Amino acid sequence: MSQLSLVLVLTLALIPSQWSWGIRKIDGIYAQPSEMNYAPPRWNVPAMYIFGDSTADSGNNNELRTIARANFPPYGRDFDSRHASGRFSNGKMTSDWINDLLRLPLAPPYLSRESRMFPFQGANFASAGAGILNNTGNVLGEKISGWQQIELFLERRNGLIATMGVDAASKHLRDSILYFATGGNDYIHNWITNDTDAALLPNNEFNTLLLTTFENQLQVLYYAGARKAAVLGIGPVGCAPHFLWQTNTTTGDCLESVNEYVSEFNDGLREMLVRFNQQNRGAHFEYRDCFDVIYRMVKFPFNYGFSNGNTACCGVGNYGGGDRCLSPMMVCDNPPLNFWWDEYHPSHLANNFVARQLWSGVDPSTTTRNSTSTALYSFLTIQQLAALQLTGD
């Protein structure tokens, strides 16, 4: 059986068949990246392929029928182009900063014209509202679900094979880095809000469902040729201004019950990735912790140059968490001093801090004890992943 046939068989076996697709591929908006202020060594990484939710969506939702969009001012006011490209930030997202550290052009949203014009430049499949589960975020409208993002990656892979040939395409995918920022919406727009039948499950069973589904998705990507991946844990969503507003807190403290739920998912994700890398030859799917660094910035904002860590710069109501950022009139006086840009998403500068931690920071939580032995497995940083030289297997 050929390599491509094997991937297609596995994909049909693992990807659910009941979808509400509804994606219209029309021209999108794409802004060119800026240079970093220093010149790191050239990394052996030809492209980034980005999967996830609104923390990584660079404009795919511009082309969908959804309320989860950020293609209007004041979003993008501090981006390179000063244009609202569809990013849920006043500027760059964490994945954009990682692109810069790799000295790569920003991966264009897959549904954009630029993605078709520059197929070797990587691609961003992330979609605001999406989660690991297909029905997560349905209340917001159309989105590219986790499984649909996998299918689009396979579509791009097949295009690369047709253009470059099997050997060159295999090397391209083997050396590229996949970036995952997903799972948060499975809590925010599913389990916590009781939006689906899966939300009726106890937290441990819901986490098992998420992790099993996500492992199946990663397995398809591995069989398709992916070998390097940075897999972000879920951040402390209980610290988001929306939950502070929703619970009507007077202290401004994080909703720790929500943070405990996602921390349990993160623990399971580390263990799953340990097992995944051990069971799949040549796989380097590395856990990267963003929970701890974001939590520290939220709790001790002055240590990082922020004036506060609990109030959105653009929003209404207590902590700016009562509604979305809808107008330039809603923007705070000094955006760089706020960790949060809107009710769910960090600011341009906050994302830079997070990216640098993911890039080279080593945190104790990135070392995981294997559940079947006493051996320790230390996950690579993205910088180490970029420097890794792999051969065909």
Secondary structure, 3 states (H helix, E strand, C coil): CCHHHHHHHHHHHHCCCCCCCCCCCCCCCCCCCCCCCCCCCCCCCCCEEEEECCCCCCCHHHHCCECCCCCCCCCCCCCCCCCCCCCCCCCCCHHHHHHHHCCCCCCCECCCHHHHHCCCCCEECCCCCCCCCCCCCHHHECCCCHHHHHHHHHHHHHHHHHHHCHHHHHHHHHHCEEEEECCHHHHHHHHCCCCCHHHHCCHHHHHHHHHHHHHHHHHHHHHCCCCEEEEECCCCHHHCHHHHHHCCCCCCCCCHHHHHHHHHHHHHHHHHHHHHHHHCCCCEEEEECCHHHHHHHHHCHHHHCCCEEEEECECCCHHHCCCCCCCHHHECCCHHHEEECCCCCECHHHHHHHHHHHHHCCCHHHEEECCCCCCEEECCCHHHHHHCCCCCC
